[in-house]
């Protein structure tokens, strides 16, 4: 089968589709898997060993994207997230079997649909994505080898803090509390590192102005794939629910992660793709208490002392 799998939005949203790719490739190795992704994930997707080909979802030039899809002559597509723009694009591409969740008005452009009711949050987002495979592969086992992404790297003595907000994150520590945690790390044999995304300049400036202890400020100029490898070689990754958190989970790195305290934003929906023993998930309201912060600090110290 020549199969197109689409997820054309943010980093974390794409990462939670990777179990779908990997499960199909491991159980049906003759299936050619092509990913349709947005610009931010294009080069990253090209590096993933269980993805055979990548097409750019170019929202500035959808005619080119449509032409490339048509040239590949796909037997089927699976779309993990849909909108009318994507729906029209795949309909025009004349792919005979177009799988998608039965959600939004865009579902009219797809001819194999499954009611998932993701708003009920009965499983994680990556598990919902994996379920879509059943419409094409009825006998597929919803399983794959972990870690999702493997790197031949040695674990370093660094604890990485990534305080930036992500698309689904409604809960996060204050920058002052991130600094307090980093100070605790600096008093051990581990090294505290802060990483920042391109939109995190204000957070970076604030943290740089406040730290009065030894800490590394890591301004990543590397590719997303290289950054994932960097995360994989870290001892713990601490962040809100955002793309880099999902990259950490994909490499089975230990995480301390912060989520909103609503069901929609919680870890029940957005937990990482890693072994549960490596996940330390905290649901936080915007006015979380000192006691809640103390639980997070205690969790960190326990991990540092393992």
Secondary structure, 3 states (H helix, E strand, C coil): CEEEEEECCCHHHHHCCHHHHHHHHHHCCCCEEEEEECHHHHHHHHCCCCCCEEEECCCCCHHHHHHHHHHHCCCEEEECCCCHHHHHHHHHCCCCEEEEECCCHHHHHCCEEECCCHHHCCCCHHHHHHHHHHHCCCCCCCCCCCCCCCCCCCCCCEEEEECCCCCCCCCCCCHHHHHHHHHHHHCCCCEEEEEECCCCHHHHHHHHHHCCCCCEEEECCCCHHHHHHHHHCCCEEEEECCHHHHHHHHCCCEEEEEEECCCCCCHHHHCCCCCHHHEEEEEECCCCCHHHHHHHHHHHHHHHCC
